[in-house]
Amino acid sequence: MPEIVRIASPALSADISTLGAELQALRDEAGRDLLWDGDPAWWAGRAPILFPIVGAVAHDEIRVGGHAYRLAKHGFARRAEWQLVERTEACATFRLEDGAATREAYPFAFRLDLRFSIEGATLTVVAMLTNSGTTDLPASFGFHPAFRWPLPYGAAKEDHRVIFAAPEPAPIRRLDSAGLLRPTPEPTPVAGDMLAPDASLFEDDAIIFDRLASRSIWFGAPGTRGLDIAFPDMPELGIWQKPGAPYLCIEPWAGFADPAGYSGELRDKPGILRLPAGSSHQFLMKITLGSETPQ
């Protein structure tokens, strides 16, 4: 059975499951929920970890050395049992390593450590991917937290905003019916640095920023407490909900779905990270509760 690990400070607490190393709850000092509860009537996820791919690949297959391997959307890390390797009051580290099951879908040696820590009102999540093999490791990685929308601070859903650290005038990307990137970018729905999220925006699935200027956003209703979400190591961002659901996913990514029509090797896929043998790469996200205006 999966184990639930709680870490906390006086200002914030988090529950993490060994199944998928997935954040299960994030609560403020009064016990108010900031994270979506995984109600399957809408979406059973809460904050899945996306590895070794982000999004879908064509026909649910990757190609390595001319061979095809079955790999479902967002990869296998979110459904794997992770090992708990460190645990203190305010910190926990989980580990996933390759084995017979992972190599059937992804024929590479790797170690992925995910460290959750809380200091004050900030949850920091650091993923460290290590190539433990002898060849380059092609991989993508993504965070996928779903936050309550509205947040529990009295503002209406329609008053919430996503405010970027910088203006975001570049076109966005959308997905086709197979979950692959459409070839033609679309105009951004961001006005300057502000997005007013609305269910209609997500009728075409996620909003994907693959030419992102910002490395942090603020989510909340102006004049109330909000969330600062920083992702300095993540070059892409997805924003998604099931239209009308009471959550908003703010998803820092390093990688994205296959472009429609792509049939090449995984190592050549657009947006892929190629990690040399013996090296490591960090992916970081910080979630801070408290500010009423973007920091």
C-alpha positions as a printed Julia matrix, in Angstrom:
295×3 Matrix{Float64}:
   0.0    0.0     0.0
   1.24   3.51   -0.73
   2.48   5.5     2.25
   1.43   9.1     2.85
   4.23  11.3     4.17
   3.47  14.64    5.83
   5.91  17.52    6.07
   5.09  20.86    7.68
   6.04  24.23    9.06
   3.8   26.46   11.2
   2.62  28.17    7.99
   2.16  25.26    5.57
   1.74  21.49    5.43
   2.0   18.98    2.6
   1.07  15.31    2.2
   2.95  13.25   -0.41
   2.22   9.69   -1.52
   4.87   7.13   -2.33
   2.63   6.24   -5.29
   3.88   8.55   -8.0
   5.65  10.77   -5.43
   2.49  12.8    -5.89
   1.52  15.72   -3.7
  -1.83  14.81   -2.14
  -2.6   17.89   -0.08
  -1.24  21.38    0.51
  -2.79  23.33    3.38
  -2.29  26.73    4.96
  -1.84  27.47    8.67
  -5.6   27.13    9.26
  -5.87  23.81    7.42
  -7.5   25.31    4.33
  -6.89  23.28    1.18
  -4.9   24.9    -1.61
  -4.54  21.77   -3.75
  -7.29  20.0    -5.7
  -8.61  16.9    -3.9
  -8.67  14.51   -6.87
 -12.45  14.13   -7.09
 -12.8   11.61   -9.97
 -16.05  13.22  -11.04
 -13.77  15.82  -12.63
 -10.2   14.49  -12.61
  -8.57  11.99  -10.24
  -5.13  13.58  -10.42
  -3.78  16.09   -7.94
  -0.17  16.85   -8.84
   1.27  14.04  -10.98
   4.95  13.91  -11.91
   5.5   13.72  -15.68
   8.48  11.55  -16.73
  10.09  10.49  -19.02
   7.77  12.33  -21.41
   5.46  15.31  -21.09
   2.18  14.98  -22.93
   1.51  12.39  -25.6
   3.72  10.75  -28.19
   2.38   9.64  -31.56
   0.53   6.3   -31.3
   1.73   6.04  -27.66
   5.13   4.93  -28.95
   8.68   6.23  -28.68
  11.42   5.15  -31.06
  14.89   4.28  -29.77
  17.52   2.86  -32.11
  14.86   2.05  -34.66
  12.75   0.05  -32.16
   9.29   1.12  -30.94
   8.4    1.11  -27.24
   4.92   1.64  -25.81
   4.79   4.7   -23.57
   1.51   6.25  -22.47
   0.79   9.94  -22.08
   2.98  11.7   -19.48
   5.07   8.55  -18.92
   5.16   6.01  -16.11
   6.51   7.92  -13.08
   3.05   9.01  -11.93
   1.88   5.39  -11.62
   5.06   3.94  -10.12
   5.78   3.2    -6.47
   8.68   5.4    -5.33
  11.13   4.63   -2.53
  11.16   6.97    0.48
  14.87   7.65    1.09
  14.77  10.65    3.47
  12.23  11.9     5.96
  12.28  14.71    8.53
   9.61  17.03    9.93
   9.97  19.46    7.06
  11.55  17.4     4.28
  11.05  14.13    2.38
  12.89  12.64   -0.59
  11.52   9.97   -2.92
  13.45   7.94   -5.5
  12.57   6.17   -8.72
  15.14   4.06  -10.57
  15.04   2.03  -13.75
  14.21  -1.65  -13.59
  12.76  -4.41  -15.72
   9.31  -2.79  -15.88
  10.56   0.69  -16.85
  12.96  -0.7   -19.46
  10.08  -2.37  -21.31
   8.74   1.13  -22.04
  11.92   3.22  -21.85
  15.2    1.37  -22.39
  17.49   3.62  -20.36
  19.25   3.62  -16.98
  18.29   6.53  -14.72
  17.73   7.69  -11.16
  15.14  10.34  -10.37
  15.12  11.87   -6.88
  12.27  14.14   -5.83
  12.85  16.24   -2.69
   9.97  18.09   -1.04
  10.82  20.63    1.67
   8.88  23.32    3.52
  10.35  26.48    4.98
   7.93  29.09    6.25
   5.12  29.43    3.72
   7.13  27.94    0.82
   7.04  24.41   -0.53
  10.12  23.65   -2.63
  10.18  20.63   -4.92
  13.52  19.69   -6.46
  13.75  16.87   -8.99
  17.26  15.58   -9.73
  17.55  13.35  -12.79
  20.76  11.33  -13.07
  21.9    9.39  -16.1
  23.27   6.19  -14.59
  23.84   4.59  -18.01
  26.6    4.77  -20.59
  24.78   6.61  -23.38
  22.89   9.9   -23.6
  19.58   9.91  -21.73
  16.74  11.54  -23.71
  14.01  12.71  -21.35
  11.39  15.29  -20.55
  10.09  16.22  -17.1
   7.09  18.13  -15.85
   5.24  19.24  -12.73
   1.41  19.13  -12.9
  -0.09  20.63   -9.7
  -3.81  21.38   -9.67
  -4.81  24.27   -7.4
  -8.21  25.07   -5.98
 -10.07  27.49   -8.18
 -11.28  29.49   -6.4
  -8.65  29.55   -3.67
 -10.18  29.46   -0.15
  -9.92  33.19    0.56
 -13.39  34.45   -0.29
 -13.01  35.69   -3.85
 -15.2   34.49   -6.7
 -13.8   32.14   -9.3
 -14.17  34.72  -12.06
 -12.05  37.22  -10.11
  -8.95  35.01  -10.17
  -6.03  35.89  -12.41
  -2.75  34.34  -13.52
  -0.16  37.12  -13.56
   3.13  36.36  -15.27
   6.49  37.78  -14.21
   6.87  39.33  -17.69
   4.59  40.13  -20.62
   3.81  37.05  -22.72
   3.07  38.24  -26.27
   4.36  35.12  -28.06
   1.85  32.77  -29.7
   0.75  29.69  -27.79
   0.39  26.07  -28.91
  -2.66  23.81  -28.86
  -3.21  20.06  -29.12
  -5.04  18.12  -31.78
  -7.51  15.3   -31.12
  -4.62  12.84  -30.63
  -2.99  15.06  -28.01
  -0.18  16.16  -30.36
   0.99  19.72  -31.01
  -0.82  21.39  -33.87
   1.59  22.81  -36.44
   0.25  26.37  -36.39
   0.67  28.54  -33.25
  -2.29  30.59  -32.07
  -2.55  34.11  -30.59
  -1.88  34.27  -26.88
  -4.85  34.8   -24.54
  -2.53  36.72  -22.17
  -3.12  40.47  -22.12
   0.27  41.95  -21.29
   1.26  39.91  -18.25
  -2.27  38.88  -17.18
  -4.44  35.88  -18.02
  -8.08  35.85  -16.95
  -8.79  32.12  -16.88
 -12.19  30.98  -18.06
 -13.64  27.55  -18.83
 -14.0   28.46  -22.51
 -10.21  28.76  -22.82
  -9.85  25.05  -22.12
 -12.4   23.66  -24.55
  -9.38  23.09  -26.8
  -7.44  21.39  -23.96
  -4.34  22.98  -22.43
  -2.81  26.36  -23.2
   0.84  25.61  -23.96
   3.56  28.25  -23.73
   6.61  27.02  -25.62
   8.17  30.48  -26.04
   7.82  31.5   -22.42
   9.46  34.7   -21.15
   8.5   34.25  -17.48
   9.87  31.81  -14.92
   7.26  32.58  -12.26
   3.56  33.41  -12.01
   1.1   34.57   -9.37
  -2.31  32.92   -9.07
  -5.17  34.33   -7.05
  -7.74  37.12   -6.9
  -6.19  40.59   -6.57
  -6.64  41.87   -3.03
  -6.67  38.38   -1.5
  -3.97  35.87   -0.63
  -2.5   34.12   -3.62
   0.2   31.7    -4.68
   3.59  32.59   -6.09
   4.78  29.71   -8.27
   8.42  29.88   -9.41
  10.04  27.44  -11.85
  13.5   28.76  -12.8
  14.62  25.5   -14.45
  11.51  24.92  -16.57
  11.35  26.52  -20.06
   7.74  25.65  -20.92
   4.39  25.98  -19.17
   0.99  24.36  -19.55
  -2.23  25.73  -18.04
  -5.21  23.4   -18.01
  -8.49  22.4   -16.47
 -11.33  20.16  -17.5
 -13.71  22.93  -18.61
 -15.77  24.14  -15.67
 -13.87  22.15  -13.02
 -13.03  23.75   -9.65
  -9.27  23.55  -10.19
  -6.59  25.12  -12.36
  -3.43  23.21  -13.29
  -0.33  25.38  -13.56
   2.26  23.05  -15.04
   5.96  23.94  -15.39
   7.47  21.69  -18.06
  10.79  20.82  -19.64
   9.42  19.26  -22.82
   6.04  18.86  -24.5
   3.98  16.53  -26.68
   5.11  15.26  -30.06
   4.37  17.68  -32.89
   1.7   16.26  -35.18
   3.4   14.18  -37.86
   6.61  13.57  -35.91
   7.99  10.07  -36.45
  11.66  10.43  -35.51
  13.77   9.06  -32.67
  13.09  10.12  -29.08
  16.55  11.7   -28.87
  15.65  14.06  -31.76
  12.17  15.01  -30.54
  11.66  18.8   -30.24
  12.03  19.99  -26.64
  13.82  16.83  -25.43
  16.66  16.99  -22.91
  19.7   14.86  -23.79
  21.6   14.16  -20.59
  25.18  12.84  -21.01
  26.2    9.61  -19.27
  27.07  10.12  -15.61
  25.61  13.63  -15.4
  22.59  15.07  -13.56
  20.02  17.74  -14.27
  17.81  19.66  -11.81
  14.18  20.74  -12.18
  12.83  23.04   -9.46
   9.45  24.46   -8.47
   8.59  26.67   -5.49
   5.04  27.35   -4.29
   4.72  30.21   -1.81
   1.5   31.23   -0.1
   0.78  34.67    1.17
   1.24  37.65   -1.09
  -1.79  39.68   -2.18
   0.1   41.02   -5.22
   2.69  39.4    -7.45
   6.23  39.5    -6.08
